[in-house]
Amino acid sequence: MIRTGRPRRHRPPYGGRRETVVLSPVILTVVITGLAFVTPREIAFSRLLPAAPALAAAMWPVVPTILLGAFCLLVMVGLSLVYTDLGTPYTAAAIVAVTLASAYTSHLRLQREEALFQIRLVADAAQQVLLRPLPRRVQDVEIESLYLAAQEQARIGGDFYEVADTPYGVRLLIGDVRGKGLSAVGAASAVINCFRENAYDQPDLRGIIHRLETSMGRYSVARLDPDQPEHFATALIAEIQYGGGQVKILNCGHPPPLLVQSGEIRVLEPTVPSPPLNLASLIGDEYTIDTVAFTSGDQMLLYTDGVTETRDRSGTFFPLPEWVRQLGPAAPRELLDRLHRDLLHYSGGRLDDDIAAVAVRCRQPGAPQGSA
């Protein structure tokens, strides 16, 4: 599931507040008309009538905006029958001019909204290719995912994840490309596509990492950017063997996953650090695989640094291990939903970095999905 990093999703799309905003041009017209009729002629509230169609242009289509302007013109004519010397010709001319300008503005706004809608459709299609929905269960492994885009209009970013059901077990990839914007998305796409091809063929996790390293290097050379001469990414690959009761982890500079096992929380730090992708030529290409017990009921949380680097108003980082410990037993979907809400609350509703997280739980054969 991919969500925006702002809490706007909790607001209902329709309701009393939205209806009031949409009807505000009508309310403004009624208020101005009432004040014009009940106040002395010298105050001349009628001169504010052109404001109503101008406000309508920001939220109404062209025809309703023109109709509102025509109504304001009729109101002005009616006022001129009750009060004289209101400067009716000048106000009427202003209403006509503002209405025509508002209608044109409404037309341009609708065109831009349609263009933005089409762009979002393309972005959503690209997101489905890059971060396609993960299977919720692969044999005896339950899987849930979460993606939070820091920018309100963003759909995808430099964080990525993927799952593959291979002959060697369930293989999971999570990572974070250095940088933001389209360059980071392109690098993430190169890594994900390489993983999708090699996760099924490489019997050893080191072979996959070498292929990812090569793919990232080629992308960095092909897309040389003066502002970002090199691309690199942190990445973590986990392999949950079928019926083996263990998980293999190869961590290339990525935040360590959390393992919930018999009520205890373990931070799975690598025994020997491995280099991030595309940095092996600088700091060596020694990759270490750690093996950890992973049996029925155990749960593991993979995440990017956007989670642990979320800050509150005082600048304190989000205490993820303590948060998981206080949360207690929770199914993967419930865990990620709570994580989403608490991160937004902790940061005051605004995230400064993209966030990706994958929760996996080992289930007993034949156990129903989502049961605690």
Salt bridges, closest charged atoms under 4 A:
GLU42 OE2 - ARG41 NH2 3.79
GLU113 OE2 - ARG109 NH1 3.09
ASP124 OD1 - ARG155 NE 2.81
GLU142 OE1 - ARG361 NH2 3.08
GLU142 OE1 - ARG363 NE 3.81
GLU144 OE2 - ARG136 NH2 2.66
GLU144 OE1 - ARG333 NH1 2.77
GLU152 OE1 - ARG6 NE 3.20
GLU152 OE2 - ARG8 NE 3.01
GLU162 OE2 - ARG132 NE 3.04
GLU162 OE2 - ARG196 NE 2.45
ASP204 OD2 - ARG206 NH1 3.64
GLU239 OE1 - ARG171 NH2 2.72
ASP337 OD1 - ARG3 NH2 3.62
ASP337 OD1 - ARG333 NE 3.34
